[in-house]
Every structure is written in C-alpha cells, then in structure tokens.
Amino acid sequence: MLKADLHVHTEYSLDCTTPLDRIIARCLELGINCLAVCDHGSAEGALKLQDMAPFTVIVAEEILTPKGEIMGMFIKETIPSGLSVEDTISSIRAQEGLVCIPHPFDRFRPSALGRNVLEQIVDQVDVIETFNARVLPIQGQGGAESFAREYGLRQSAGSDAHTLSEIGHAYVEMPEFDGSDGFLEALEQGKIYGQRTNPLTHFVSLGSRIRKRFR
C-alpha cells in the first residue's frame, strides 16, 4: 500500500524554500512513499524530484487562473498561470493529465475556487481535494466532502506542505498504481487520514515569499 501525500511544495514555489533532497529524506523518515509535487506555477521541481526520489512522485502543478487555482496532475511540463479556467483545463488535457481542485471553498484563501465556478466545470474535474491540512480549523472540510459526494468525484488529501515538518499531515492510504488511469482506480479504494497544521505555519510561507521577492 502507498501512503500518498498528494499536495506538497518545494523550493520551486515562490512561498517555499524546502530543498528537494530534504523532502526525500523526510518522506523516507515518515514512510511517505508517494508524493504529488505541485509547486505554484512550475512543474520543474516535480520533474527533478521524480528523477531523484526512490518512491513514486506525481508531477503536478498548482496553476493560477483568474477564478482561482487548478491543479494539473500527471503533466509533463509547466502550464503558464493567467490562462482562463477553460484554457487551463485544455492545457492539462493536452498533456494527458488529470484535473484536480485543491482546497475548494476555502474562505481564507483568495486562490480557492468557489462553488459557482466548480459547478460550471464539474464534468471536467477528475479529483477534488477534500482534506487539506492547511485549511483553518474553524471552517472544517465538510463542504468539499459534500460536493464530492454530490457529484461523485474522487477525493484526495494532502498536507499542502511548504515546510518539512508539514509533510505527511494529510495523506491517502491507497493501492499502488500505474499511470493516471491506475491512479484514479486506486484513489477510489483509498482512505484519507489527516491532522490540521498549526495556522502560524502560514507566516513561514509569507516570510519565504517576501525573502524571494527581494532576493
């Protein structure tokens, strides 16, 4: 079985400074043997980590659209930010990737897609993230779970780690898989586990963003 953290960031994200080799070491320490690496606006870190890691790495990217973020999974190269929702989805499909919606309905995250947008594209969504460890505890995770059940969407979970200590805070225990189709089948058999990350960790990401902007 895989212990899959399906939302992790690296130093290739503007708001993260975690080196690739330390992510590998931390995963081996925790028994995390599958990662979806989804840096903001770049697939470069995921591609490099895939070559380095002794476990499964899904190449992904959080892509910012005018309506919010969409995650492309099993992609082959970076998809530019700023495209429309429709063009972003088309770009993911052109790479034979999967469309995942990260942290939907998060009221404290301007980059989260809202229900109105999701309902318009739901027939093009493969996966919805129903547990994100960085979602603030006061709002819970129930809205995403209810939406997934309502529309029969596969559910994923991830730590949304921007620091080493966050890795593994949320994960899916699921069978091993081969390729994107196998991933979807395995995810249907998965079980989600998670704990909330201390909200103060968000300030670490903010600090990383500020330092990188002025570097």
N, C-alpha and C positions, 0 to 999 in steps of 0.2 A: 504493500500500500504506500501511496505517496502522502506526504504531509506538505501541502502546497499553499504557500503564501502567495496569493495572486495579485498583489499590488505592492511593489517595492521600488524605491527610488535610489539613484546613485549620484555620484558627483557630476554626472552629466545633466542633472536637473539644476536649474538656477538656484533653487532653495535647499540644496543638499550638498554636503561635502564628503559623503562616505565613499572611500576608495573601494574599487571592485574586489581587491584581494581580501579586504577585511570583511566584506559581505560574505564571501565564500567561507572564510574561517568561522564566522558567526553562525552561518547555516549548518555547517558540519557540527558545531558545538551543540546546537539545539535540535538536530535531527530533521531540520527542514531540507527536504530533498527535491523540491520543485519550487521554482520562482517564476512569477510573471514580472519582468522588469519593465516598468512603464514610465520612463522619465518624461518630464514636460517638454514637448516639442522636439524630441530627439529619440531615435532608435539606436544611436551609436553605442551607448553604454551597454544596452541589452545585447547587441551583436557581439561586442567584445567579451562580455561576461559569459555568453553562450559558448564561446571558444575556450574559455578558461576553466569553467566550473566542471566538477566531476559528477554533476547531477543535472536534472532537466531544467533548462531555462527557456521560458517562452518569451520571444521577442515581442514587446508591446510598446505602446506609446500613448500618453495622455495628450490628446490633440485639442487645442482650444479653438472653439468656433464662436461666432457672435452670440450664440444662445447658451454656451456652456461647453463643458469638456465631454469628449467621447474617447473611449479607449479602443484603439485598434490592437488586436491580438493576433499572433502568428503572422506578423508582417515581415517584410524583407528589407525595407528602407524607410527613412524618415518621411512622414507626411507633414507638409507645412501647416502651421497654425493660420487662422484667419479665414479659412475656407468656410463656406456655408455648411450647415448640418448635412444637407443632401450631398454636396460635393465631397465632404469628408467621408461619408459612408461609401460613396462610389470609389474613392481612393483606396479605402480599406479593402473593398471587394475586388478591386483591380489587382491587389496583391494576394488574393485568395485568403484574406484574413477574416477574423471574426469581429463583430461589433459588440462591445461591452459598454455598459453605462456605469461609470464609477460614482460613488457617493450621491445617488439621486436624492432630490428633495432636501438636501442639507441647507437649512435656512441661514446658517452662518458662513456659507461658502458661496460667494458670487459665481463661481465656476460650475456649480451644480446645475444640471438640467432640471427644469420643473416639470410638473405633471402634464401641462398643456403641450409642451414640446414632445415629451415622451409618447403621449397618446397619438401624436401625428406620425411617429416613426416606429411604433411598437412592432409592426410587422417586419421591420428590418433589423430588429435587435436580436442577438443570439444569447446574450448573457446580461444579467443585471447584478450588480454588487449589492447584496443585502446585508452584509456586515462589513463595516469599515471601522477599524479600531480608533480612528481619529475623529469620528463623528462625536460631538459633545454629548455626554450622558443625558443632559436634560431633554433632548429631543428624541432619544431612543432610535431604534432601527425599524420599527414596525411598518412605517409607510412603504418602504422599499419591498419588504417581505409581502405585504398585502398586494402591492402592484404586481409582483412576480407571480403570485398565486392567481390573481385575477386574469392575467394574460398568458399563463402557462409558460413563463420564462424560466430558463435555467438560472440557478442562483450561485454566486461566487462570494468569496470573502478575502479580505486582505488587510494587512497591517497599515498600509499606506505609509510605510516606514520611510522617514527622512533621516533617521539616526540608527546606529547599530542596535541600540537597546530596544527599539520598537519591533525589530524583525521577529515574526512569529506570534505577535499579539493577536493575530487572526489568521486562520488557515482553514483549508478544506482537506479532510482526510478522504482520499479517493483512490480508485484503482489506477494502475499505470495505464498509459495510453500511447497511441502512435498518431501524430498529426492532429489537425484541428477537428476532424470528424470524431476521432477517437477521444479527444478531449471532451467534446460535448457529451458523448455517451458516458464517459467516466464521471463527469460532473453530475449527471443525473443520479448517480449512485453515491455521491459524496455526502459527507456530514460536516457541517460547519461548527467550528469552535472559535471562541474569541473572548478577549478581555479588552476593556477600554484603556486607551493610552491617556496618561496624565495630560490634561489640557495645556499645561505650562510648556509642554514639548513644542507647541506651535511657535513659541517665541524663538526656539532654536532655529526653526526653518526661516523665520523672519530675519534673524541675525545672519544666516547664511546668504540669504537673498541680498541684504544690504552690503555685506562684505564683497560679494561677487560683482555687484553693480559698480562699486567704487574701486575695484581692483584694476 
